[in-house]
Amino acid sequence: MVWERRRHPDLEADLDILLSDLCQEWNFCAGVTAKQLLEGGKPLTSKKFTDTVILAEGMVLANETNWIRRIKRKFVQRYGHEVSLRDYEI
């Protein structure tokens, strides 16, 4: 399987693509949704995204430096260090 490179013009839908890829490629399937990540309207940072995914899997952040680095890299490759509904465009 290959990471999805196509982008969706809606940020929520695009984040769901990334979350689906994490599930399919690395088995991070704990049910985090883009809607949850974007709740509150604040920009979504690579750290918040990564921490949320790791914690949803029941993992301990301090023990998962390798996964943190890999997931964060995928987010940054797609969005930069942060993304918001207001600033998102493809």
DRENFIMI-216414 format. One record per residue (C-alpha): residue in one letter; x, y, z. Coordinates in nm, 4 decimals, padded with zeros to 6 digits. Example, Ala and Ser with C-alpha at 12.3 -4.5 7.8 and 13.67 -1.06 7.14 Angstrom:
# residues 2
(node "A" (01.2300 -00.4500 00.7800))
(node "S" (01.3670 -00.1060 00.7140))
This chain:
# residues 90
(node "M" (00.0000 00.0000 00.0000))
(node "V" (00.1133 00.3521 -00.0726))
(node "W" (00.0436 00.6732 00.1150))
(node "E" (-00.2334 00.8758 -00.0470))
(node "R" (-00.0833 01.1789 -00.2185))
(node "R" (-00.4059 01.3265 -00.3519))
(node "R" (-00.5383 01.6121 -00.1453))
(node "H" (-00.8972 01.6963 -00.0626))
(node "P" (-01.0004 02.0641 -00.0769))
(node "D" (-01.1747 02.0280 00.2621))
(node "L" (-00.9286 02.0087 00.5550))
(node "E" (-01.1456 01.7743 00.7608))
(node "A" (-01.1720 01.5289 00.4712))
(node "D" (-00.8006 01.5611 00.3996))
(node "L" (-00.7077 01.4873 00.7618))
(node "D" (-00.9317 01.1816 00.7470))
(node "I" (-00.7279 01.0641 00.4457))
(node "L" (-00.4081 01.0959 00.6493))
(node "L" (-00.5667 00.9153 00.9460))
(node "S" (-00.6847 00.6378 00.7144))
(node "D" (-00.3318 00.6029 00.5783))
(node "L" (-00.1952 00.5758 00.9337))
(node "C" (-00.4438 00.2979 00.9978))
(node "Q" (-00.3728 00.1079 00.6772))
(node "E" (00.0045 00.1505 00.6737))
(node "W" (00.0987 00.1424 01.0411))
(node "N" (-00.2114 00.0019 01.2127))
(node "F" (-00.2897 00.3196 01.4079))
(node "C" (-00.6658 00.2654 01.3937))
(node "A" (-00.7918 00.3851 01.7336))
(node "G" (-01.0667 00.5965 01.5827))
(node "V" (-00.9307 00.9505 01.6037))
(node "T" (-01.1271 01.1707 01.3637))
(node "A" (-01.0445 01.4940 01.1900))
(node "K" (-01.3535 01.6477 01.3484))
(node "Q" (-01.2095 01.5787 01.6952))
(node "L" (-00.8690 01.7161 01.5975))
(node "L" (-01.0163 02.0389 01.4608))
(node "E" (-01.2533 02.0950 01.7531))
(node "G" (-01.2203 02.4426 01.9022))
(node "G" (-01.1070 02.6114 01.5836))
(node "K" (-00.7425 02.6482 01.6866))
(node "P" (-00.4652 02.5542 01.4430))
(node "L" (-00.3738 02.1871 01.4550))
(node "T" (-00.0033 02.1461 01.5249))
(node "S" (00.2091 01.8492 01.4308))
(node "K" (00.2662 01.7869 01.8040))
(node "K" (-00.1042 01.7852 01.8904))
(node "F" (-00.1807 01.5565 01.5972))
(node "T" (00.0972 01.3130 01.6859))
(node "D" (00.0265 01.3106 02.0594))
(node "T" (-00.3451 01.2530 01.9990))
(node "V" (-00.2803 00.9584 01.7671))
(node "I" (-00.0270 00.7983 02.0052))
(node "L" (-00.2454 00.8446 02.3148))
(node "A" (-00.5554 00.7128 02.1358))
(node "E" (-00.3657 00.3892 02.0774))
(node "G" (-00.3083 00.3575 02.4524))
(node "M" (00.0629 00.4176 02.4173))
(node "V" (00.2813 00.6213 02.6512))
(node "L" (00.4358 00.9243 02.4830))
(node "A" (00.7674 00.8902 02.6667))
(node "N" (00.8100 00.5363 02.5315))
(node "E" (00.7257 00.6044 02.1680))
(node "T" (00.9894 00.8446 02.0371))
(node "N" (01.0318 00.6482 01.7135))
(node "W" (00.6588 00.6501 01.6352))
(node "I" (00.6307 01.0145 01.7366))
(node "R" (00.9068 01.1067 01.4935))
(node "R" (00.7527 00.9039 01.2070))
(node "I" (00.3954 01.0276 01.2525))
(node "K" (00.5058 01.3870 01.2973))
(node "R" (00.7111 01.3633 00.9770))
(node "K" (00.4023 01.2476 00.7811))
(node "F" (00.1977 01.5392 00.9157))
(node "V" (00.4698 01.7955 00.8394))
(node "Q" (00.5188 01.6594 00.4869))
(node "R" (00.1495 01.7139 00.4187))
(node "Y" (00.0702 02.0352 00.6105))
(node "G" (00.3838 02.1911 00.7522))
(node "H" (00.4111 02.2332 01.1293))
(node "E" (00.0502 02.3450 01.1684))
(node "V" (-00.2715 02.3739 00.9724))
(node "S" (-00.6012 02.5495 01.0318))
(node "L" (-00.9375 02.5650 00.8625))
(node "R" (-00.8820 02.9310 00.7882))
(node "D" (-00.5407 02.8880 00.6246))
(node "Y" (-00.5821 02.5500 00.4530))
(node "E" (-00.5718 02.5447 00.0772))
(node "I" (-00.4384 02.3078 -00.1811))
